[in-house]
Amino acid sequence: MRLITIKRETKDEQRHTPKMGALSTKVTYIKKQFLNIPFKTIHKYRETYYGKIKDCEHCNLAR
């Protein structure tokens, strides 16, 4: 039995970019888990409409 695992999860979110405004996109989170309890997000990224992969630091959460 492994104590520490890594899980990838994708969910839809509303993001806001300075150039495009409001944006609905799929965001993928890579999380580290200890006994199936997530305790740290290692990385999060999103895929653009054109298929490019971008880091989520370039856009903010929509308010």
C-alpha positions as a Markdown table, in Angstrom:
| # | Residue | x | y | z |
|---|---|---|---|---|
| 1 | Met | 0.0 | 0.0 | 0.0 |
| 2 | Arg | 1.4 | 3.4 | -1.0 |
| 3 | Leu | 1.1 | 6.2 | 1.5 |
| 4 | Ile | 1.9 | 9.1 | -0.9 |
| 5 | Thr | 0.2 | 9.1 | -4.3 |
| 6 | Ile | -0.1 | 11.7 | -7.1 |
| 7 | Lys | -3.5 | 12.3 | -8.8 |
| 8 | Arg | -4.5 | 14.3 | -11.8 |
| 9 | Glu | -8.0 | 15.9 | -11.9 |
| 10 | Thr | -9.6 | 18.0 | -14.6 |
| 11 | Lys | -12.6 | 20.3 | -14.0 |
| 12 | Asp | -14.3 | 23.3 | -15.7 |
| 13 | Glu | -13.6 | 26.7 | -14.2 |
| 14 | Gln | -14.4 | 30.3 | -15.0 |
| 15 | Arg | -11.1 | 32.3 | -15.5 |
| 16 | His | -10.4 | 35.9 | -16.4 |
| 17 | Thr | -7.6 | 37.0 | -18.7 |
| 18 | Pro | -6.6 | 40.6 | -19.3 |
| 19 | Lys | -6.8 | 40.3 | -23.1 |
| 20 | Met | -9.9 | 38.0 | -23.6 |
| 21 | Gly | -12.0 | 38.8 | -20.5 |
| 22 | Ala | -14.2 | 36.0 | -19.1 |
| 23 | Leu | -13.1 | 32.5 | -20.1 |
| 24 | Ser | -14.6 | 29.1 | -19.4 |
| 25 | Thr | -11.9 | 26.5 | -19.6 |
| 26 | Lys | -10.8 | 23.1 | -18.4 |
| 27 | Val | -8.1 | 23.3 | -15.7 |
| 28 | Thr | -6.0 | 20.2 | -14.8 |
| 29 | Tyr | -4.7 | 20.0 | -11.2 |
| 30 | Ile | -1.8 | 17.7 | -10.2 |
| 31 | Lys | -2.1 | 17.0 | -6.5 |
| 32 | Lys | -0.1 | 15.1 | -4.0 |
| 33 | Gln | -2.1 | 12.9 | -1.6 |
| 34 | Phe | -1.4 | 11.2 | 1.7 |
| 35 | Leu | -3.7 | 8.3 | 2.4 |
| 36 | Asn | -6.1 | 9.6 | -0.3 |
| 37 | Ile | -6.3 | 13.1 | 1.4 |
| 38 | Pro | -5.0 | 15.9 | -0.9 |
| 39 | Phe | -2.5 | 18.1 | 0.9 |
| 40 | Lys | -0.5 | 19.9 | -1.8 |
| 41 | Thr | -1.1 | 21.1 | -5.4 |
| 42 | Ile | 2.0 | 20.5 | -7.4 |
| 43 | His | 1.0 | 22.1 | -10.6 |
| 44 | Lys | -2.1 | 23.4 | -12.4 |
| 45 | Tyr | -2.4 | 24.2 | -16.1 |
| 46 | Arg | -5.1 | 24.8 | -18.8 |
| 47 | Glu | -5.5 | 23.9 | -22.4 |
| 48 | Thr | -6.3 | 26.7 | -24.8 |
| 49 | Tyr | -8.8 | 26.6 | -27.7 |
| 50 | Tyr | -6.0 | 26.0 | -30.1 |
| 51 | Gly | -4.5 | 23.1 | -28.1 |
| 52 | Lys | -1.6 | 24.9 | -26.4 |
| 53 | Ile | -0.9 | 24.2 | -22.8 |
| 54 | Lys | -0.6 | 27.3 | -20.6 |
| 55 | Asp | 0.2 | 27.7 | -16.9 |
| 56 | Cys | -2.7 | 29.1 | -14.8 |
| 57 | Glu | -0.5 | 31.9 | -13.4 |
| 58 | His | -1.2 | 33.9 | -16.5 |
| 59 | Cys | -5.0 | 34.3 | -15.7 |
| 60 | Asn | -6.9 | 35.1 | -12.6 |
| 61 | Leu | -10.1 | 33.7 | -11.2 |
| 62 | Ala | -13.2 | 35.5 | -12.4 |
| 63 | Arg | -14.9 | 37.7 | -9.8 |
